[in-house]
């Protein structure tokens, strides 16, 4: 179905992007699903077609890393408060 919709070139780009997300462990956070949805856009295969899926992946990665950076110290403070009291 994807090959028929995207063509061979688009499917190759899609496969490489999803494989990169799996490699970096980001597949469970919806990034690969965002790339899959963007893959059905007509502009995906063009010269700058990679920018929208890339931007979506970077945006999700930034949101996840921000959540971890905020939650980590807060969890550490809560644990320190519990252990010291």
N, CA and C atoms as an extended XYZ file, in Angstrom:
255
Properties=species:S:1:pos:R:3:atomname:S:1:resname:S:1:resid:I:1 pbc="F F F"
N         0.813       -1.178        0.000 N   UNK     1
C         0.000        0.000        0.000 CA  UNK     1
C         0.871        1.261        0.000 C   UNK     1
N         1.892        1.281        0.858 N   UNK     2
C         2.761        2.456        0.916 CA  UNK     2
C         3.550        2.643       -0.366 C   UNK     2
N         4.028        1.542       -0.939 N   UNK     3
C         4.798        1.653       -2.179 CA  UNK     3
C         3.911        2.200       -3.290 C   UNK     3
N         2.666        1.745       -3.348 N   UNK     4
C         1.752        2.237       -4.361 CA  UNK     4
C         1.426        3.712       -4.179 C   UNK     4
N         1.336        4.152       -2.939 N   UNK     5
C         0.990        5.547       -2.655 CA  UNK     5
C         2.185        6.480       -2.816 C   UNK     5
N         3.348        6.046       -2.341 N   UNK     6
C         4.525        6.913       -2.324 CA  UNK     6
C         5.423        6.754       -3.538 C   UNK     6
N         5.367        5.600       -4.169 N   UNK     7
C         6.333        5.305       -5.217 CA  UNK     7
C         7.604        4.761       -4.574 C   UNK     7
N         8.499        4.239       -5.378 N   UNK     8
C         9.712        3.619       -4.836 CA  UNK     8
C        10.627        4.633       -4.156 C   UNK     8
N        10.785        5.815       -4.744 N   UNK     9
C        11.665        6.823       -4.149 CA  UNK     9
C        11.149        7.310       -2.811 C   UNK     9
N         9.866        7.607       -2.733 N   UNK    10
C         9.271        8.077       -1.480 CA  UNK    10
C         9.280        7.007       -0.413 C   UNK    10
N         9.025        5.758       -0.817 N   UNK    11
C         9.050        4.669        0.153 CA  UNK    11
C        10.453        4.453        0.705 C   UNK    11
N        11.467        4.632       -0.139 N   UNK    12
C        12.848        4.500        0.336 CA  UNK    12
C        13.192        5.555        1.367 C   UNK    12
N        12.787        6.801        1.102 N   UNK    13
C        13.036        7.879        2.067 CA  UNK    13
C        12.279        7.614        3.357 C   UNK    13
N        11.022        7.216        3.241 N   UNK    14
C        10.205        6.897        4.406 CA  UNK    14
C        10.843        5.785        5.233 C   UNK    14
N        11.297        4.721        4.570 N   UNK    15
C        11.908        3.592        5.276 CA  UNK    15
C        13.170        4.006        6.017 C   UNK    15
N        13.988        4.825        5.390 N   UNK    16
C        15.223        5.273        6.041 CA  UNK    16
C        14.922        6.156        7.253 C   UNK    16
N        13.921        7.020        7.163 N   UNK    17
C        13.593        7.880        8.293 CA  UNK    17
C        13.035        7.079        9.456 C   UNK    17
N        12.156        6.130        9.171 N   UNK    18
C        11.608        5.299       10.240 CA  UNK    18
C        12.705        4.440       10.852 C   UNK    18
N        13.617        3.906       10.034 N   UNK    19
C        14.732        3.113       10.563 CA  UNK    19
C        15.627        3.958       11.458 C   UNK    19
N        15.862        5.206       11.088 N   UNK    20
C        16.672        6.093       11.930 CA  UNK    20
C        15.981        6.351       13.257 C   UNK    20
N        14.668        6.515       13.245 N   UNK    21
C        13.941        6.728       14.497 CA  UNK    21
C        14.032        5.496       15.394 C   UNK    21
N        13.905        4.299       14.808 N   UNK    22
C        14.057        3.076       15.596 CA  UNK    22
C        15.466        2.984       16.163 C   UNK    22
N        16.470        3.342       15.372 N   UNK    23
C        17.862        3.269       15.812 CA  UNK    23
C        18.093        4.167       17.024 C   UNK    23
N        17.522        5.351       17.006 N   UNK    24
C        17.709        6.272       18.122 CA  UNK    24
C        16.716        6.031       19.252 C   UNK    24
N        15.855        5.024       19.126 N   UNK    25
C        14.938        4.675       20.199 CA  UNK    25
C        13.752        5.608       20.332 C   UNK    25
N        13.387        6.294       19.266 N   UNK    26
C        12.305        7.270       19.343 CA  UNK    26
C        11.005        6.766       18.730 C   UNK    26
N        10.948        5.498       18.425 N   UNK    27
C         9.779        4.987       17.712 CA  UNK    27
C         8.538        4.922       18.592 C   UNK    27
N         8.698        4.849       19.895 N   UNK    28
C         7.550        4.704       20.783 CA  UNK    28
C         6.907        6.029       21.141 C   UNK    28
N         7.422        7.124       20.668 N   UNK    29
C         6.914        8.428       21.062 CA  UNK    29
C         6.089        9.096       19.976 C   UNK    29
N         5.697        8.392       18.955 N   UNK    30
C         4.842        8.945       17.921 CA  UNK    30
C         5.576        9.622       16.784 C   UNK    30
N         6.899        9.671       16.842 N   UNK    31
C         7.640       10.352       15.786 CA  UNK    31
C         7.534        9.582       14.483 C   UNK    31
N         7.682        8.272       14.549 N   UNK    32
C         7.578        7.493       13.313 CA  UNK    32
C         6.158        7.547       12.764 C   UNK    32
N         5.160        7.648       13.640 N   UNK    33
C         3.788        7.790       13.158 CA  UNK    33
C         3.589        9.136       12.476 C   UNK    33
N         4.215       10.176       13.009 N   UNK    34
C         4.129       11.494       12.362 CA  UNK    34
C         4.768       11.454       10.983 C   UNK    34
N         5.902       10.775       10.877 N   UNK    35
C         6.554       10.647        9.573 CA  UNK    35
C         5.673        9.841        8.628 C   UNK    35
N         5.023        8.795        9.141 N   UNK    36
C         4.143        7.991        8.290 CA  UNK    36
C         2.981        8.824        7.770 C   UNK    36
N         2.404        9.662        8.617 N   UNK    37
C         1.299       10.510        8.172 CA  UNK    37
C         1.766       11.563        7.184 C   UNK    37
N         2.933       12.144        7.426 N   UNK    38
C         3.455       13.148        6.504 CA  UNK    38
C         3.869       12.536        5.170 C   UNK    38
N         4.140       11.231        5.179 N   UNK    39
C         4.566       10.570        3.952 CA  UNK    39
C         3.471       10.573        2.892 C   UNK    39
N         2.227       10.714        3.305 N   UNK    40
C         1.129       10.717        2.344 CA  UNK    40
C         0.897       12.095        1.734 C   UNK    40
N         1.645       13.092        2.176 N   UNK    41
C         1.541       14.427        1.607 CA  UNK    41
C         2.212       14.444        0.237 C   UNK    41
N         1.647       15.168       -0.702 N   UNK    42
C         2.187       15.203       -2.069 CA  UNK    42
C         3.594       15.793       -2.125 C   UNK    42
N         3.910       16.738       -1.286 N   UNK    43
C         5.213       17.383       -1.328 CA  UNK    43
C         6.325       16.597       -0.668 C   UNK    43
N         6.012       15.426       -0.170 N   UNK    44
C         6.993       14.633        0.576 CA  UNK    44
C         8.161       14.185       -0.291 C   UNK    44
N         7.903       13.849       -1.534 N   UNK    45
C         8.928       13.270       -2.389 CA  UNK    45
C         9.778       14.346       -3.053 C   UNK    45
N         9.312       15.580       -3.106 N   UNK    46
C        10.034       16.644       -3.797 CA  UNK    46
C        11.391       16.929       -3.178 C   UNK    46
N        12.099       17.894       -3.746 N   UNK    47
C        13.443       18.222       -3.292 CA  UNK    47
C        13.509       18.628       -1.828 C   UNK    47
N        12.529       19.388       -1.364 N   UNK    48
C        12.498       19.804        0.036 CA  UNK    48
C        11.470       19.010        0.833 C   UNK    48
N        11.024       17.888        0.313 N   UNK    49
C         9.993       17.095        0.964 CA  UNK    49
C        10.409       16.502        2.293 C   UNK    49
N        11.692       16.396        2.528 N   UNK    50
C        12.177       15.807        3.770 CA  UNK    50
C        12.054       16.778        4.940 C   UNK    50
N        11.860       18.052        4.683 N   UNK    51
C        11.899       19.044        5.763 CA  UNK    51
C        10.728       18.935        6.725 C   UNK    51
N         9.522       18.687        6.230 N   UNK    52
C         8.374       18.597        7.140 CA  UNK    52
C         8.476       17.399        8.076 C   UNK    52
N         8.760       16.184        7.584 N   UNK    53
C         8.942       15.077        8.524 CA  UNK    53
C        10.118       15.303        9.468 C   UNK    53
N        11.194       15.896        8.968 N   UNK    54
C        12.349       16.188        9.817 CA  UNK    54
C        11.962       17.179       10.906 C   UNK    54
N        11.216       18.213       10.541 N   UNK    55
C        10.786       19.210       11.528 CA  UNK    55
C         9.867       18.583       12.568 C   UNK    55
N         8.967       17.704       12.132 N   UNK    56
C         8.084       17.027       13.083 CA  UNK    56
C         8.889       16.150       14.031 C   UNK    56
N         9.845       15.412       13.497 N   UNK    57
C        10.688       14.573       14.352 CA  UNK    57
C        11.503       15.382       15.338 C   UNK    57
N        12.065       16.500       14.882 N   UNK    58
C        12.847       17.347       15.786 CA  UNK    58
C        11.958       17.991       16.844 C   UNK    58
N        10.752       18.395       16.455 N   UNK    59
C         9.833       19.007       17.418 CA  UNK    59
C         9.453       18.003       18.506 C   UNK    59
N         9.103       16.766       18.112 N   UNK    60
C         8.772       15.744       19.101 CA  UNK    60
C         9.974       15.401       19.970 C   UNK    60
N        11.146       15.314       19.385 N   UNK    61
C        12.351       15.018       20.163 CA  UNK    61
C        12.635       16.121       21.168 C   UNK    61
N        12.448       17.373       20.765 N   UNK    62
C        12.657       18.498       21.668 CA  UNK    62
C        11.649       18.478       22.812 C   UNK    62
N        10.396       18.167       22.515 N   UNK    63
C         9.384       18.098       23.569 CA  UNK    63
C         9.701       16.985       24.563 C   UNK    63
N        10.139       15.834       24.059 N   UNK    64
C        10.465       14.718       24.939 CA  UNK    64
C        11.671       15.051       25.805 C   UNK    64
N        12.706       15.627       25.207 N   UNK    65
C        13.902       15.955       25.987 CA  UNK    65
C        13.609       17.047       27.006 C   UNK    65
N        12.741       18.000       26.687 N   UNK    66
C        12.359       19.028       27.652 CA  UNK    66
C        11.616       18.408       28.826 C   UNK    66
N        10.711       17.485       28.543 N   UNK    67
C         9.984       16.816       29.618 CA  UNK    67
C        10.930       16.037       30.522 C   UNK    67
N        11.909       15.369       29.936 N   UNK    68
C        12.875       14.606       30.736 CA  UNK    68
C        13.751       15.544       31.557 C   UNK    68
N        14.193       16.652       30.960 N   UNK    69
C        15.035       17.606       31.687 CA  UNK    69
C        14.287       18.274       32.836 C   UNK    69
N        12.989       18.463       32.700 N   UNK    70
C        12.202       19.063       33.778 CA  UNK    70
C        11.855       18.013       34.832 C   UNK    70
N        11.429       16.838       34.397 N   UNK    71
C        10.985       15.807       35.332 CA  UNK    71
C        12.139       15.182       36.104 C   UNK    71
N        13.307       15.069       35.495 N   UNK    72
C        14.447       14.439       36.174 CA  UNK    72
C        14.857       15.150       37.453 C   UNK    72
N        15.169       16.441       37.403 N   UNK    73
C        15.534       17.145       38.638 CA  UNK    73
C        14.396       17.186       39.657 C   UNK    73
N        13.157       17.312       39.195 N   UNK    74
C        12.034       17.320       40.134 CA  UNK    74
C        11.904       15.977       40.846 C   UNK    74
N        12.081       14.899       40.119 N   UNK    75
C        12.043       13.573       40.739 CA  UNK    75
C        13.213       13.397       41.695 C   UNK    75
N        14.393       13.907       41.317 N   UNK    76
C        15.552       13.838       42.206 CA  UNK    76
C        15.336       14.618       43.489 C   UNK    76
N        14.764       15.801       43.386 N   UNK    77
C        14.463       16.592       44.585 CA  UNK    77
C        13.436       15.904       45.470 C   UNK    77
N        12.420       15.315       44.875 N   UNK    78
C        11.411       14.603       45.660 CA  UNK    78
C        12.023       13.404       46.365 C   UNK    78
N        12.882       12.680       45.686 N   UNK    79
C        13.544       11.530       46.300 CA  UNK    79
C        14.485       11.974       47.404 C   UNK    79
N        15.242       13.044       47.181 N   UNK    80
C        16.154       13.564       48.197 CA  UNK    80
C        15.378       14.032       49.428 C   UNK    80
N        14.247       14.686       49.209 N   UNK    81
C        13.425       15.159       50.326 CA  UNK    81
C        12.873       13.978       51.120 C   UNK    81
N        12.461       12.924       50.429 N   UNK    82
C        11.916       11.749       51.101 CA  UNK    82
C        12.998       11.021       51.896 C   UNK    82
N        14.209       10.919       51.339 N   UNK    83
C        15.284       10.198       52.017 CA  UNK    83
C        15.889       10.998       53.163 C   UNK    83
N        15.869       12.323       53.072 N   UNK    84
C        16.472       13.134       54.130 CA  UNK    84
C        15.505       13.385       55.278 C   UNK    84
N        14.241       13.138       55.093 N   UNK    85
C        13.246       13.455       56.120 CA  UNK    85
C        12.765       12.297       56.846 C   UNK    85
